[in-house]
Structures are given as C-alpha cells and as structure tokens.
Amino acid sequence: MLQHFLRLFLILAMLAAGMSVVEEGQLFSESRNILIIGSFFLAIIVVVVEILIPRKSLQALAGVFFGLVVGLLVAYVLNLVVDLLVSAFFPIGVPGVDSTDAAIAATKFMLGIISCYYCISFVLQTKDDIRFVIPYVEFAKQIKGERPILLDTSVIIDGRIAEICDTGIIDQPLIVPRFVLQELQTVADSGDKLKRVRGRRGLDILNGLQANTRVEVQIHDPQFTKDEGAEPVDSKLLTLAQQLNGRVATNDYNLNKLGKVRGIDIININDLANALKPVALPGEALTVKIIKPGEEGGQGVGYLDDGTMVVVDNGREYIGQIVEIAVTSMLQTSAGRMIFGRIDPGNGGQATRSPRRRPS
C-alpha cells in the first residue's frame, strides 16, 4: 500500500512540476499540453522501471526516512551539476526569454523528485541488512526483536507443533513459505493413499494453527533469484531463513544436519520432545509390555506410553506380557530415545499377562 501511495505522489508531483514551467508568460507556454503530457509519461516510465526491478521483502517506516535523506543528498549533488552546466552554456541567460530560471528550477525539482523516489523505493524493497563500511571500522546491522520460526512440511504433518503452540510457550510469528504450502498441497493430492492422508492431515493442522489465537501464522511469498528458485525445497527454506534471520522448525534429520552446516538455528521437534521426556536412570524400575522380539537373541521389545522403545534382555519369552524391568542404560539421539533394561530380579522374574478380549 505504501508503494502505491509513493507512485501516485511521484506522478502528481511530476505533473505539478510540468505545469509550473508552462504558466502564462513563462518559457514554453506555447507548448503547455505537450509538456504536461510529457511530464506524465516521464513519471509513468519511472514507475515502470521501478516495478521491473526485482523486489524483496521489507517495508519499514525507517526506510522511508533513510531513503529520503539519501535522495535529498543525491538531488543536491545533481543540482550542483545543473548549475555548472547552466553557467557553462548560458552564462548570461537565454536572449529574449525571461523565464529561463523557471525552467532550471523545474528541472532541479524533477531531479529531486526522481532521486528521492528511487532511493526510498530501493530501501523499501530490500532487506534491512545494509552495512556501512569505513576503513578499520564496520557498522553492521544489529538484530533485535522476535525471530520468526519457519515451518517445513514434515513438522506441519507431524502435528506436534500445534500442541506446542497451545501451551502458549511460542510468542514468535510462525512463517509458512508459499513453496512449503504448495508441497503440502501436492502431497495431499498424491495418488498414494498414505501420502494423501498425510497431506490432508498437514492441511488440517495448518488450518488449526491459523485459527489459534495464541500464535500468529503468516503465509510468506518469498522472491528468489533464478538460481535460488531452482533449488530443492529444503535449500530454499534455509535460504529464506537466512534472509529473514529466522529459525527453522523441523523433524527432518537431514534438514537438521544441513541447517547446522549452513549456520542456521534449527528447532528439532524430536529433540524438544526428548528433552521433555522423563529421564530413566540406570537401576530405575519401569513397567512395560513386551510386544515383539528384538534383533538380538533373547531380546524383547516394548514401548512406553510416549512411544519410547524399550529393549529388554531375555524378554523374548515374555512377549504379550507386562513385566517390570530395571533400566541398565539409555541411548538418546535426534531420531528418538531408546531404553535398555532387563527383567527386574527384585520382581522374581514374574510377569503379569495382559488381559485378552473375548470374541464378541
């Protein structure tokens, strides 16, 4: 919206400058209509050139003032050049014309408008990573405020991000890039039934996030260069995170590693879930149901209520039963947590057979 007002101001200002030159009794008054129309088309050309410049994603009020200051400085330099040209070619004015000063003033005015317009437009359309470099001294942009969290397709389909937002612990805006939304739509339209169900679940989760009043969800439409646009979705997501100075929320193991290589902060939902799980210390007693044999001979495998895998030594003979075990060790990775244990000697190796339903 601010850009539209800026373009309208440019057109009106150029028209006013053109009309000021052709007032009665001044220079070029006989070509009034031609100069007014020419001023209008000159403004249109300036706007079209500005629109064709690839735009980026920032509009800040501070940028307007910064661009205005720079534009005025540029206009001042151009006015000095105009004065030098006039003094060189028209040292005593144009014979027979009393309004040379009006034409020169209008020219300076137009140059000032155009320079301010281009400077403000450039600042508004670029990311605020301007760096002022002086020999031996460098002033770099300081990042302040909340850093947005970018969501990838896997974390949306996973759904746990919605439960995390329900707790109110996240107060940063959540950014869903347009290409992630398109990938989610592609998965939802897949011919594979499993992928289609996962994609539709992701869309439902995203709709729930947008309806959640505790968190702000933004659909972001980034502008990439030709090379960046040809990158895979994961690479484009990391590139956008660098542009927005944001963090990426994911449960994709490879994206997690790639983000760390590129120096981008990654929020791994699996790591977060593991950090919130209660710690099982060696020697602690747990109750678990053995549901299948393990990879090693005699091992049994069960799962806790939170999905943690429990590997029980000599537990193969207790498949289908609930046993009490003693924790021997624990392995925690980004892919999840595993607990190793053995049948608790204090329980005498006793097991409770889980009740079975009678066929109806």
N, C-alpha and C positions, 0 to 999 in steps of 0.2 A: 504493500500500500504506500509506503514511504517513497519507493522508487517511482510510482505513478505520479504522485504529487510533485516530485522533483522534475520529472519530464514535462509535466504541464507548466510548471514555473518557467522552465527553460524556453518553451515555445512562446509563452506570453511575454517574457522579458525580451526575447529577440524581436517580436512584433513591435513592442514599445520602442526598442532601440531604432528599428527601421522607420517607424512613424515620426520619431523625433528628428530625423535627418531631413525629412521632406515636408516640414511645415512651410506655410506660405512665406515667401521671401527668402528661403534658405536654399542651400545647394541641392541641386537635383529635384527641385519642386515639380518640374515638368514631368518627371518620371515617378511620380508618387506611387501609383499602383504597382509598377514593376518592382520597385524597391521593397514595398511591403510584402508582396508575394515572394520575392527573393529571400527576405528575412525569414518568412515562414518555412520555406523549403530548406533553407540552411539549418534551421532548428530541427526539422524532421530528419535531415541527413545525420546530424549529430546524434540524435536519439537512436536512429537505426544502427549506426556504427557502435554505439554503446551496448545495444541489445545483442549484437552479434558477438561481442566479447564473451568468452565462456565465463559463466557466473559461478561463484562459490557461495558458501552458506554462512553469512553473518550480516546482520543489520543491527547496528548499535548506535545509540544516540551520540556516544562519544566519538564515533567515527565521523559523524556529520561535522562536528566542530573541528576535528583534526583535518579533515579534507578541506573544509572551508579556509582554515588558516593557510594550508599549503597552496590552495588555489589562489588566494589573495597574493601570496608571495610570488607565485608564477605570473600572475597578472601584472604585478608591479614591475617585474623584470621585462615583460613584453611591452608594457607602456614606455619604459625607457628606450627600448629598441625602436618603437614607433616614433618617439620624439627625435631620436637620432636620424631616422630616415627622413622625417619631415624637414629637419634643419638642413639636411644634406641636399635634398631635391627641391625644396620650396623655402629657401632662406628668407624670402620677403613676401611669402604668400602667393596665391594664385591671382594674377591680374584680372580685374573685373569681377571678382567674386568676393563677397563679403562674409560668406558663411563657411570658409574653409575650416575654421575652428570647430564648428558644429560637426562636420564630417569626421574630423580627427577624434573628437570626443566620443562620437557614436562608435567609431572603430575600437577605441580603447574599452568602451563599455561592453561591446560584444566579446572582445577578447577576454575580459574579466569574467563574464558570464560563462563562457565555454570552458575556461581553465578551472573555475570553481566547480562546474558541473562534473567534469571528468575526474577531478581529484576526489570529490565526495563520492561519486559513483564507484571509483576504484576501491576506496576504503570500505564502502558498504558491501561490496561484492567479494571481498577477500577475507580469508580467515585472519583473526586478530593475532597473528604471530609475527608482527612487524618487529624487526630487530635493528636497532640503531648501533652502528659500529664506529667507534672512534679509535685511532691508533692507541694501543695498550689499554683501552677501556672499552668494555662491551656492556650495553644495557639490553638485557633480554626481558621478554615478556614474563611476568610473574603470574602463575595460575592461582586464582582464588575462587572460592565458592564451591558449589557441589559439582562433582564429576559425574557425568551420566553413565549409566550402565547399559551396554548394548547386548541385546539378546540374540542368540543364534537359534537355528531351527531345532536342534536337539534339546535345548533347555526348555523351549516352549512346549514341545511334545511331551517331555518328561513330566511337566506339570507341577513339580515341587516349588518352582519359583512363585506360583500363585499362593501356596500355603505360607511361604516365607513373607510375602507381601501382606498377608492377612495379619501377621503378628505386629505390623507397624514398625519393624526394625529398619526398613528401607525408606528413606526420605528423598533419595535422588531420583531424577526422572529416568524412566526406562525407555530406551530407544530401540524401535524395531525398524531396521532398514527396509526399504521397499523391495530389494532383491531377496531378503530373507522371507518376506511375506509372499513373494512370487514363488520361491522354492517350496514354501509350506503349501501353497495352493496346488503346485504341481504334484506334490506327494498325496494331497487329498483327492486329486483326480486320477491317480495311478490306477492301472488295470489290476495290479496286485491287491488282493483283498486286505492283507495285513498292512501294507503301506497306506492304503486308503483309510483304514481305521485310524492309523497313527496320525495321518494328516488331518483328519476331521477332529480328532482329539486336540491336536495343536490349535486349530482354529477356535474350538470351544474354549480352550484355556486362554487364548488371546482375547476373546470377547469378554471373558470373566475379568481379566486384568483391566481392560478398558472401563468396565463397569465398577471397578473397585475405587472407592473414594479415597482410600489411604495412599494411593500411588498414582503418579502421573505417567501415562503411556503416550509416546509420540511416535507416529509413523513418519520416518525420515526418508526423504527422497534425495540421495546424495548425487553430486555431479562429479563424475570421474573423467580423467583423460582417456584417450582411446586405449592406451596400454593398460591402464588400471581397470577399465571396464571389461577387458578380455580376461582378467584373472579369475580363478575359481572363487566361489562364494566365501570360503574361509579367508582367503587372502584379501578380498575386498572388505570383509568385516574388520580385519586387523588394520587395514589402511584407513578405514573410516574411524576406527578407534583412535588412531594417531592424529587424525585431523581434528577430532572433537575433544582430544585429551580425555577420553573416557576409558572405562574398563569393560571387559567382555565377560559375560556370564555364560557358562557352557558346562556340559558334562562330557564333551568330546575329548578323548585322551590326546589325539593327535593335534587338535586345535590348541589344547593347553600347552603342549610342548612347543609348538610353532610360535605361540604368543610370547612365551618366555624367551625364545631365541631372539625375537624382534624387540624385546624390552617392553612389552605391553602387559599391564596388570590384568591377570585372569582370575575370575571368581569361579572356581570349580565347585559345582553343586555337590559332587561326590565327596570332595574334601570337606566341605561345610557340613554335610550330613555325618561324615565320620567323626568330625570334631565334636558333634553334639551327642554322639552315642556314648553311653556309659562305658567306662574303661573296665575291662575284665583283667584283673591282676592274677598272676600265677598263684595257684593254690585256692583261688576262689571257686565256690561251688555254683554250678549252673544246672538248670533243668532243661533238657532238650529232647525232642522226639527224633529218633533215628528213622530216616525215610528211604535211604538208598545206600548201597555200598560205596566205599571210597576207591581211589585209584590204587592205593597200596593194599597189600594183602591184609585182611582182617579189619580194615578201617570201615567205619560207618559215618555217614554224613547226615547232618540235620541243619535246621535253620531256626534262628531266633525270630521273635515277632517282627523285628525291624529288618529282616532279610539277611542278617549276618550269617555267613556259612560257618558251621561248627564241624570240625573233623575229629572224630573220636577213635582213638586207638582201641583195637579189639572190640569194636562196636558193631561189627557186621552181624553177629548173631542176635543183636537186639533190634533189628530192623522192624519197624512198626510199633515199637515200644517207646515209652517215655522213661528216660533214665536220668540219674543225677551224676554229673561228671565233675572232675576237678580240672581247672584250667592249667595247662602246662606252659603255653606260650601264645603269642598273638602276632599276627602279621597285618600291617596296615599299609595300603597303597592308595594311589589316586583312583584305582579301579574298584576299591572296596576294602572290607576288613574280613579277615579270617581268624577264627579262634581254634586252637588245637587243645585237646584235652583227652582225658582217659576216664574210664569208669571209676567213680569215687570209691576208694577202698572203705571209707567210713560208712558207706551205704551197703557194704557187703556184696557189692555187685548186683544188688537187687534192682529190678526194673518193674515199672508198672505198665501193664499192657493197656493201650488206649482202647476205649470202648468202640465197638463197631455198631453201625446202624443195622437194624434188622430190615430185610427187604420188605417193602410195603406191598 
